[in-house]
Amino acid sequence: MSEEEDIKRGMDAITSQPGSRIAHVFGQLRHLALSRQPADVTLYNGNPHLDVKIDANFIYAMMYGASAEKLAELLSAIGLSNGATVNIQNIWTINPMPIDGFTRQELAEVNLQEAENKMGPNGETLRKMISDTYHCSSREEEDRFLRRFIAS
């Protein structure tokens, strides 16, 4: 198999189901890696990574002909600006954040009433979804992450 066919096979595997969770996460990662916009990355297992930038190595590898196996390896250890690595399969949500961050005043002015609106596919409130994805252990943590999410 040629290198070009190998790359195509790898990309087809990622995007074979355009509406799939992995295709969506991959698209977000690609955009954020290239734009250098920070994001909160929440995980199924583990604490969230806040205001991190995504390392673009997996994008550059694709551009320069990495094999499907190499791409899979890179996507199993995506580098974050805080020094952590995450597996694309463990990413729950990616919430883009402002490039310049937030001021304390901006966060304080967020109306938390929106948090009580039912927005989830099963009638979950925004508060419940943020609490779950950010693995909050207190109302204070929920409010902190809700303010970040709503302000973004």
Rosetta constraint file for C-alpha pairs under 8 A:
AtomPair CA 1 CA 5 HARMONIC 6.22 0.50
AtomPair CA 1 CA 6 HARMONIC 6.56 0.50
AtomPair CA 2 CA 6 HARMONIC 6.20 0.50
AtomPair CA 3 CA 7 HARMONIC 6.24 0.50
AtomPair CA 3 CA 65 HARMONIC 6.82 0.50
AtomPair CA 3 CA 66 HARMONIC 7.95 0.50
AtomPair CA 3 CA 67 HARMONIC 6.74 0.50
AtomPair CA 4 CA 8 HARMONIC 6.23 0.50
AtomPair CA 4 CA 65 HARMONIC 7.13 0.50
AtomPair CA 5 CA 9 HARMONIC 6.07 0.50
AtomPair CA 6 CA 10 HARMONIC 6.30 0.50
AtomPair CA 6 CA 67 HARMONIC 5.59 0.50
AtomPair CA 6 CA 68 HARMONIC 5.87 0.50
AtomPair CA 7 CA 11 HARMONIC 6.23 0.50
AtomPair CA 7 CA 62 HARMONIC 7.34 0.50
AtomPair CA 7 CA 65 HARMONIC 6.34 0.50
AtomPair CA 7 CA 66 HARMONIC 6.56 0.50
AtomPair CA 7 CA 67 HARMONIC 5.46 0.50
AtomPair CA 7 CA 68 HARMONIC 5.73 0.50
AtomPair CA 8 CA 12 HARMONIC 5.93 0.50
AtomPair CA 9 CA 13 HARMONIC 6.17 0.50
AtomPair CA 9 CA 68 HARMONIC 6.67 0.50
AtomPair CA 10 CA 14 HARMONIC 6.55 0.50
AtomPair CA 10 CA 67 HARMONIC 7.15 0.50
AtomPair CA 10 CA 68 HARMONIC 4.25 0.50
AtomPair CA 10 CA 69 HARMONIC 7.70 0.50
AtomPair CA 10 CA 71 HARMONIC 7.20 0.50
AtomPair CA 10 CA 72 HARMONIC 7.94 0.50
AtomPair CA 11 CA 15 HARMONIC 6.13 0.50
AtomPair CA 11 CA 68 HARMONIC 7.61 0.50
AtomPair CA 12 CA 16 HARMONIC 5.12 0.50
AtomPair CA 14 CA 22 HARMONIC 6.87 0.50
AtomPair CA 14 CA 23 HARMONIC 5.79 0.50
AtomPair CA 14 CA 26 HARMONIC 7.66 0.50
AtomPair CA 15 CA 20 HARMONIC 7.91 0.50
AtomPair CA 15 CA 22 HARMONIC 7.97 0.50
AtomPair CA 15 CA 23 HARMONIC 5.24 0.50
AtomPair CA 16 CA 23 HARMONIC 7.95 0.50
AtomPair CA 17 CA 23 HARMONIC 6.96 0.50
AtomPair CA 18 CA 23 HARMONIC 5.97 0.50
AtomPair CA 18 CA 24 HARMONIC 7.61 0.50
AtomPair CA 19 CA 23 HARMONIC 6.70 0.50
AtomPair CA 19 CA 24 HARMONIC 6.85 0.50
AtomPair CA 20 CA 24 HARMONIC 6.30 0.50
AtomPair CA 21 CA 25 HARMONIC 6.11 0.50
AtomPair CA 22 CA 26 HARMONIC 5.86 0.50
AtomPair CA 22 CA 88 HARMONIC 7.48 0.50
AtomPair CA 22 CA 89 HARMONIC 7.34 0.50
AtomPair CA 23 CA 27 HARMONIC 6.12 0.50
AtomPair CA 24 CA 28 HARMONIC 6.32 0.50
AtomPair CA 25 CA 29 HARMONIC 6.10 0.50
AtomPair CA 25 CA 88 HARMONIC 7.49 0.50
AtomPair CA 25 CA 91 HARMONIC 7.68 0.50
AtomPair CA 25 CA 93 HARMONIC 7.77 0.50
AtomPair CA 25 CA 94 HARMONIC 7.46 0.50
AtomPair CA 26 CA 30 HARMONIC 6.03 0.50
AtomPair CA 26 CA 88 HARMONIC 7.66 0.50
AtomPair CA 27 CA 31 HARMONIC 6.18 0.50
AtomPair CA 28 CA 32 HARMONIC 6.06 0.50
AtomPair CA 28 CA 94 HARMONIC 7.29 0.50
AtomPair CA 29 CA 33 HARMONIC 5.84 0.50
AtomPair CA 29 CA 54 HARMONIC 6.84 0.50
AtomPair CA 30 CA 34 HARMONIC 6.27 0.50
AtomPair CA 30 CA 56 HARMONIC 7.57 0.50
AtomPair CA 30 CA 59 HARMONIC 6.65 0.50
AtomPair CA 31 CA 35 HARMONIC 6.01 0.50
AtomPair CA 32 CA 36 HARMONIC 5.53 0.50
AtomPair CA 32 CA 37 HARMONIC 5.41 0.50
AtomPair CA 32 CA 38 HARMONIC 7.19 0.50
AtomPair CA 32 CA 39 HARMONIC 7.83 0.50
AtomPair CA 32 CA 53 HARMONIC 7.24 0.50
AtomPair CA 32 CA 54 HARMONIC 6.35 0.50
AtomPair CA 32 CA 96 HARMONIC 7.89 0.50
AtomPair CA 33 CA 37 HARMONIC 7.40 0.50
AtomPair CA 33 CA 53 HARMONIC 6.85 0.50
AtomPair CA 33 CA 54 HARMONIC 4.74 0.50
AtomPair CA 33 CA 55 HARMONIC 5.77 0.50
AtomPair CA 33 CA 56 HARMONIC 4.84 0.50
AtomPair CA 33 CA 59 HARMONIC 7.72 0.50
AtomPair CA 34 CA 56 HARMONIC 6.46 0.50
AtomPair CA 36 CA 53 HARMONIC 5.95 0.50
AtomPair CA 36 CA 54 HARMONIC 7.06 0.50
AtomPair CA 37 CA 53 HARMONIC 6.31 0.50
AtomPair CA 37 CA 96 HARMONIC 7.00 0.50
AtomPair CA 37 CA 97 HARMONIC 7.04 0.50
AtomPair CA 37 CA 98 HARMONIC 7.14 0.50
AtomPair CA 37 CA 99 HARMONIC 5.56 0.50
AtomPair CA 38 CA 51 HARMONIC 5.02 0.50
AtomPair CA 38 CA 52 HARMONIC 5.01 0.50
AtomPair CA 38 CA 53 HARMONIC 4.65 0.50
AtomPair CA 38 CA 54 HARMONIC 7.56 0.50
AtomPair CA 38 CA 96 HARMONIC 6.08 0.50
AtomPair CA 38 CA 97 HARMONIC 5.47 0.50
AtomPair CA 38 CA 98 HARMONIC 6.87 0.50
AtomPair CA 38 CA 99 HARMONIC 6.10 0.50
AtomPair CA 39 CA 50 HARMONIC 6.54 0.50
AtomPair CA 39 CA 51 HARMONIC 4.90 0.50
AtomPair CA 39 CA 52 HARMONIC 5.41 0.50
AtomPair CA 39 CA 53 HARMONIC 6.46 0.50
AtomPair CA 39 CA 94 HARMONIC 6.38 0.50
AtomPair CA 39 CA 95 HARMONIC 5.30 0.50
AtomPair CA 39 CA 96 HARMONIC 4.06 0.50
AtomPair CA 39 CA 97 HARMONIC 4.87 0.50
AtomPair CA 40 CA 48 HARMONIC 6.77 0.50
AtomPair CA 40 CA 49 HARMONIC 5.59 0.50
AtomPair CA 40 CA 50 HARMONIC 4.38 0.50
AtomPair CA 40 CA 51 HARMONIC 5.31 0.50
AtomPair CA 40 CA 52 HARMONIC 6.40 0.50
AtomPair CA 40 CA 93 HARMONIC 7.96 0.50
AtomPair CA 40 CA 94 HARMONIC 5.77 0.50
AtomPair CA 40 CA 95 HARMONIC 5.04 0.50
AtomPair CA 40 CA 96 HARMONIC 6.34 0.50
AtomPair CA 40 CA 97 HARMONIC 6.97 0.50
AtomPair CA 41 CA 48 HARMONIC 5.63 0.50
AtomPair CA 41 CA 49 HARMONIC 5.12 0.50
AtomPair CA 41 CA 50 HARMONIC 6.52 0.50
AtomPair CA 41 CA 52 HARMONIC 7.58 0.50
AtomPair CA 41 CA 91 HARMONIC 6.89 0.50
AtomPair CA 41 CA 92 HARMONIC 7.53 0.50
AtomPair CA 41 CA 93 HARMONIC 5.92 0.50
AtomPair CA 41 CA 94 HARMONIC 4.66 0.50
AtomPair CA 41 CA 95 HARMONIC 6.46 0.50
AtomPair CA 42 CA 46 HARMONIC 7.84 0.50
AtomPair CA 42 CA 47 HARMONIC 6.88 0.50
AtomPair CA 42 CA 48 HARMONIC 4.33 0.50
AtomPair CA 42 CA 49 HARMONIC 6.39 0.50
AtomPair CA 42 CA 91 HARMONIC 6.02 0.50
AtomPair CA 42 CA 92 HARMONIC 5.38 0.50
AtomPair CA 42 CA 93 HARMONIC 5.16 0.50
AtomPair CA 42 CA 94 HARMONIC 6.40 0.50
AtomPair CA 42 CA 133 HARMONIC 6.05 0.50
AtomPair CA 42 CA 134 HARMONIC 5.95 0.50
AtomPair CA 43 CA 47 HARMONIC 6.66 0.50
AtomPair CA 43 CA 48 HARMONIC 6.12 0.50
AtomPair CA 43 CA 90 HARMONIC 5.46 0.50
AtomPair CA 43 CA 91 HARMONIC 4.54 0.50
AtomPair CA 43 CA 92 HARMONIC 4.75 0.50
AtomPair CA 43 CA 93 HARMONIC 6.95 0.50
AtomPair CA 43 CA 133 HARMONIC 7.12 0.50
AtomPair CA 43 CA 134 HARMONIC 7.82 0.50
AtomPair CA 44 CA 90 HARMONIC 5.51 0.50
AtomPair CA 44 CA 91 HARMONIC 6.28 0.50
AtomPair CA 44 CA 92 HARMONIC 5.38 0.50
AtomPair CA 44 CA 133 HARMONIC 7.35 0.50
AtomPair CA 45 CA 90 HARMONIC 6.77 0.50
AtomPair CA 47 CA 134 HARMONIC 6.87 0.50
AtomPair CA 47 CA 135 HARMONIC 6.73 0.50
AtomPair CA 48 CA 134 HARMONIC 5.80 0.50
AtomPair CA 48 CA 135 HARMONIC 7.75 0.50
AtomPair CA 49 CA 82 HARMONIC 7.85 0.50
AtomPair CA 51 CA 97 HARMONIC 6.79 0.50
AtomPair CA 52 CA 80 HARMONIC 5.99 0.50
AtomPair CA 52 CA 81 HARMONIC 5.31 0.50
AtomPair CA 52 CA 82 HARMONIC 6.31 0.50
AtomPair CA 53 CA 80 HARMONIC 5.73 0.50
AtomPair CA 53 CA 81 HARMONIC 5.11 0.50
AtomPair CA 54 CA 78 HARMONIC 7.38 0.50
AtomPair CA 54 CA 79 HARMONIC 6.22 0.50
AtomPair CA 54 CA 80 HARMONIC 4.95 0.50
AtomPair CA 54 CA 81 HARMONIC 6.48 0.50
AtomPair CA 55 CA 78 HARMONIC 6.77 0.50
AtomPair CA 55 CA 79 HARMONIC 5.02 0.50
AtomPair CA 55 CA 80 HARMONIC 5.72 0.50
AtomPair CA 55 CA 81 HARMONIC 6.94 0.50
AtomPair CA 56 CA 60 HARMONIC 6.34 0.50
AtomPair CA 57 CA 61 HARMONIC 6.01 0.50
AtomPair CA 57 CA 74 HARMONIC 7.71 0.50
AtomPair CA 58 CA 62 HARMONIC 6.27 0.50
AtomPair CA 58 CA 71 HARMONIC 6.53 0.50
AtomPair CA 58 CA 74 HARMONIC 5.69 0.50
AtomPair CA 58 CA 75 HARMONIC 6.88 0.50
AtomPair CA 58 CA 78 HARMONIC 7.54 0.50
AtomPair CA 59 CA 63 HARMONIC 6.25 0.50
AtomPair CA 60 CA 64 HARMONIC 6.15 0.50
AtomPair CA 61 CA 65 HARMONIC 6.22 0.50
AtomPair CA 61 CA 66 HARMONIC 5.07 0.50
AtomPair CA 61 CA 71 HARMONIC 7.19 0.50
AtomPair CA 62 CA 66 HARMONIC 5.25 0.50
AtomPair CA 62 CA 67 HARMONIC 7.96 0.50
AtomPair CA 62 CA 71 HARMONIC 7.05 0.50
AtomPair CA 66 CA 70 HARMONIC 5.81 0.50
AtomPair CA 66 CA 71 HARMONIC 6.24 0.50
AtomPair CA 67 CA 71 HARMONIC 6.17 0.50
AtomPair CA 68 CA 72 HARMONIC 6.09 0.50
AtomPair CA 69 CA 73 HARMONIC 6.21 0.50
AtomPair CA 70 CA 74 HARMONIC 6.20 0.50
AtomPair CA 71 CA 75 HARMONIC 6.12 0.50
AtomPair CA 72 CA 76 HARMONIC 6.26 0.50
AtomPair CA 73 CA 77 HARMONIC 6.81 0.50
AtomPair CA 74 CA 78 HARMONIC 6.07 0.50
AtomPair CA 75 CA 87 HARMONIC 6.03 0.50
AtomPair CA 75 CA 88 HARMONIC 5.66 0.50
AtomPair CA 76 CA 86 HARMONIC 6.63 0.50
AtomPair CA 76 CA 87 HARMONIC 4.03 0.50
AtomPair CA 76 CA 88 HARMONIC 5.90 0.50
AtomPair CA 76 CA 89 HARMONIC 7.51 0.50
AtomPair CA 77 CA 85 HARMONIC 5.05 0.50
AtomPair CA 77 CA 86 HARMONIC 5.10 0.50
AtomPair CA 77 CA 87 HARMONIC 5.08 0.50
AtomPair CA 77 CA 88 HARMONIC 7.66 0.50
AtomPair CA 78 CA 85 HARMONIC 5.07 0.50
AtomPair CA 78 CA 86 HARMONIC 5.12 0.50
AtomPair CA 78 CA 87 HARMONIC 6.18 0.50
AtomPair CA 78 CA 88 HARMONIC 7.21 0.50
AtomPair CA 79 CA 83 HARMONIC 6.81 0.50
AtomPair CA 79 CA 84 HARMONIC 6.11 0.50
AtomPair CA 79 CA 85 HARMONIC 4.50 0.50
AtomPair CA 79 CA 86 HARMONIC 6.73 0.50
AtomPair CA 80 CA 84 HARMONIC 5.40 0.50
AtomPair CA 80 CA 85 HARMONIC 5.85 0.50
AtomPair CA 80 CA 86 HARMONIC 7.70 0.50
AtomPair CA 86 CA 90 HARMONIC 6.98 0.50
AtomPair CA 86 CA 91 HARMONIC 7.32 0.50
AtomPair CA 87 CA 91 HARMONIC 6.82 0.50
AtomPair CA 92 CA 133 HARMONIC 6.92 0.50
AtomPair CA 93 CA 133 HARMONIC 7.19 0.50
AtomPair CA 95 CA 149 HARMONIC 7.28 0.50
AtomPair CA 96 CA 152 HARMONIC 7.13 0.50
AtomPair CA 97 CA 101 HARMONIC 6.83 0.50
AtomPair CA 97 CA 152 HARMONIC 5.42 0.50
AtomPair CA 98 CA 102 HARMONIC 7.22 0.50
AtomPair CA 98 CA 152 HARMONIC 6.32 0.50
AtomPair CA 102 CA 106 HARMONIC 6.14 0.50
AtomPair CA 102 CA 107 HARMONIC 6.69 0.50
AtomPair CA 103 CA 107 HARMONIC 6.52 0.50
AtomPair CA 104 CA 108 HARMONIC 6.05 0.50
AtomPair CA 105 CA 109 HARMONIC 6.09 0.50
AtomPair CA 106 CA 110 HARMONIC 6.71 0.50
AtomPair CA 106 CA 151 HARMONIC 7.30 0.50
AtomPair CA 107 CA 147 HARMONIC 5.65 0.50
AtomPair CA 107 CA 148 HARMONIC 6.74 0.50
AtomPair CA 107 CA 151 HARMONIC 6.65 0.50
AtomPair CA 108 CA 147 HARMONIC 7.70 0.50
AtomPair CA 110 CA 147 HARMONIC 5.87 0.50
AtomPair CA 110 CA 150 HARMONIC 7.03 0.50
AtomPair CA 110 CA 151 HARMONIC 6.46 0.50
AtomPair CA 112 CA 116 HARMONIC 7.65 0.50
AtomPair CA 112 CA 143 HARMONIC 7.58 0.50
AtomPair CA 112 CA 146 HARMONIC 7.36 0.50
AtomPair CA 112 CA 147 HARMONIC 7.16 0.50
AtomPair CA 113 CA 117 HARMONIC 7.49 0.50
AtomPair CA 114 CA 126 HARMONIC 7.37 0.50
AtomPair CA 115 CA 125 HARMONIC 6.46 0.50
AtomPair CA 115 CA 126 HARMONIC 4.79 0.50
AtomPair CA 115 CA 127 HARMONIC 4.81 0.50
AtomPair CA 115 CA 146 HARMONIC 7.03 0.50
AtomPair CA 116 CA 125 HARMONIC 5.35 0.50
AtomPair CA 116 CA 126 HARMONIC 6.17 0.50
AtomPair CA 116 CA 127 HARMONIC 6.18 0.50
AtomPair CA 117 CA 125 HARMONIC 5.21 0.50
AtomPair CA 117 CA 126 HARMONIC 6.13 0.50
AtomPair CA 118 CA 123 HARMONIC 5.25 0.50
AtomPair CA 118 CA 124 HARMONIC 5.27 0.50
AtomPair CA 118 CA 125 HARMONIC 4.05 0.50
AtomPair CA 118 CA 126 HARMONIC 6.35 0.50
AtomPair CA 119 CA 123 HARMONIC 6.15 0.50
AtomPair CA 119 CA 124 HARMONIC 5.95 0.50
AtomPair CA 119 CA 125 HARMONIC 5.52 0.50
AtomPair CA 119 CA 126 HARMONIC 5.89 0.50
AtomPair CA 120 CA 124 HARMONIC 4.51 0.50
AtomPair CA 120 CA 125 HARMONIC 6.30 0.50
AtomPair CA 120 CA 126 HARMONIC 7.08 0.50
AtomPair CA 120 CA 129 HARMONIC 7.17 0.50
AtomPair CA 124 CA 128 HARMONIC 6.03 0.50
AtomPair CA 124 CA 129 HARMONIC 6.58 0.50
AtomPair CA 125 CA 129 HARMONIC 6.42 0.50
AtomPair CA 126 CA 130 HARMONIC 6.12 0.50
AtomPair CA 127 CA 131 HARMONIC 5.93 0.50
AtomPair CA 127 CA 142 HARMONIC 6.82 0.50
AtomPair CA 127 CA 146 HARMONIC 6.86 0.50
AtomPair CA 128 CA 132 HARMONIC 6.06 0.50
AtomPair CA 129 CA 133 HARMONIC 6.10 0.50
AtomPair CA 130 CA 134 HARMONIC 5.78 0.50
AtomPair CA 130 CA 135 HARMONIC 7.92 0.50
AtomPair CA 130 CA 136 HARMONIC 7.91 0.50
AtomPair CA 130 CA 142 HARMONIC 6.85 0.50
AtomPair CA 130 CA 145 HARMONIC 6.99 0.50
AtomPair CA 130 CA 146 HARMONIC 6.55 0.50
AtomPair CA 131 CA 135 HARMONIC 5.64 0.50
AtomPair CA 131 CA 136 HARMONIC 4.89 0.50
AtomPair CA 131 CA 137 HARMONIC 7.88 0.50
AtomPair CA 131 CA 142 HARMONIC 5.54 0.50
AtomPair CA 132 CA 136 HARMONIC 6.67 0.50
AtomPair CA 134 CA 145 HARMONIC 7.47 0.50
AtomPair CA 136 CA 141 HARMONIC 5.60 0.50
AtomPair CA 136 CA 142 HARMONIC 5.86 0.50
AtomPair CA 137 CA 141 HARMONIC 6.70 0.50
AtomPair CA 137 CA 142 HARMONIC 7.89 0.50
AtomPair CA 138 CA 142 HARMONIC 6.42 0.50
AtomPair CA 139 CA 143 HARMONIC 6.17 0.50
AtomPair CA 140 CA 144 HARMONIC 6.23 0.50
AtomPair CA 141 CA 145 HARMONIC 6.22 0.50
AtomPair CA 142 CA 146 HARMONIC 5.86 0.50
AtomPair CA 143 CA 147 HARMONIC 6.02 0.50
AtomPair CA 144 CA 148 HARMONIC 6.53 0.50
AtomPair CA 145 CA 149 HARMONIC 6.06 0.50
AtomPair CA 146 CA 150 HARMONIC 5.92 0.50
AtomPair CA 147 CA 151 HARMONIC 5.86 0.50
AtomPair CA 148 CA 152 HARMONIC 6.06 0.50
